[in-house]
Amino acid sequence: MASYTSEGLPVITDEALGAFLRDINIARSDRKKFEKYTYGIMYRLRNQNPEIAKYITNVTKSLPEEYSGLVSVHMAILYEMLRRQAEVNKLEKSLQE
């Protein structure tokens, strides 16, 4: 059953986190694959939630160059984990109806 924070964000389940981390680890096994994977996350973020994408860009602009890419990827990955959990919750709800 889906759980949400008091703010309405989905609570990430162990199962969803495990599946996501498996995907990340598979992508990390190859640099080009990981770049493509994270590019896909950022592309989706820019299209579906441009204000979050702008926020990430603004935050990382103020960081030293050697950290900005890493921080932006991890911020986008956090968003992607929440997005995926919301997707799972929506699917589970539709199956119960």
C-alpha positions in Angstrom: 0.0 0.0 0.0 1.3 3.4 -0.9 2.6 5.7 1.8 3.1 9.5 1.6 4.9 12.0 3.7 2.8 14.8 5.3 3.8 17.0 2.4 2.3 14.4 -0.1 5.6 13.0 -1.4 5.8 9.3 -1.9 7.7 7.3 0.7 10.3 5.2 -1.1 9.8 1.5 -0.4 12.7 -1.0 0.0 11.5 -2.8 -3.1 11.4 0.3 -5.3 14.8 1.5 -3.9 16.3 -1.9 -4.6 15.0 -1.9 -8.2 16.3 1.7 -8.8 19.7 0.9 -7.3 20.0 -2.2 -9.5 19.3 0.0 -12.6 21.9 2.6 -11.4 24.5 -0.1 -10.8 23.9 -1.6 -14.2 24.3 1.8 -15.8 27.4 2.6 -13.8 29.1 -0.5 -15.1 29.8 1.4 -18.3 30.6 5.1 -18.4 28.7 5.8 -21.7 25.7 3.8 -20.4 25.6 5.8 -17.2 25.9 9.1 -19.1 23.0 8.1 -21.4 21.0 6.9 -18.3 21.5 10.2 -16.4 21.0 12.3 -19.6 17.6 10.5 -19.9 16.7 11.4 -16.3 17.7 15.1 -16.9 15.8 15.2 -20.2 12.6 13.9 -18.6 13.1 16.3 -15.7 13.5 19.3 -18.0 10.3 18.4 -19.9 8.1 17.3 -17.0 9.2 19.6 -14.2 11.2 22.5 -15.7 11.2 24.5 -12.4 13.1 21.7 -10.6 15.5 21.5 -13.5 16.1 25.2 -13.3 16.7 25.0 -9.6 19.3 22.2 -10.0 21.1 24.3 -12.7 21.0 27.4 -10.4 22.4 25.5 -7.4 25.1 23.8 -9.3 26.3 27.0 -11.1 27.5 28.3 -7.7 29.6 25.2 -7.1 33.2 24.6 -8.2 33.2 23.0 -11.6 34.6 19.7 -10.4 31.5 19.2 -8.2 28.7 20.7 -10.2 28.2 17.7 -12.5 28.2 15.2 -9.7 25.8 17.2 -7.6 23.3 17.8 -10.4 23.3 14.1 -11.3 22.6 13.1 -7.7 19.8 15.8 -7.3 18.2 14.5 -10.5 18.6 10.9 -9.3 16.7 11.8 -6.1 13.9 13.3 -8.1 13.8 10.2 -10.3 13.5 7.9 -7.3 10.5 9.9 -6.1 9.0 9.9 -9.6 9.4 6.2 -9.9 7.8 5.5 -6.6 4.9 7.7 -7.5 4.6 5.7 -10.7 4.6 2.4 -8.8 2.0 3.8 -6.4 -0.2 4.9 -9.3 0.0 1.5 -10.9 -0.8 -0.3 -7.7 -3.8 1.9 -7.1 -5.1 1.2 -10.6 -4.7 -2.5 -10.1 -6.8 -2.3 -6.9 -9.7 -0.6 -8.6 
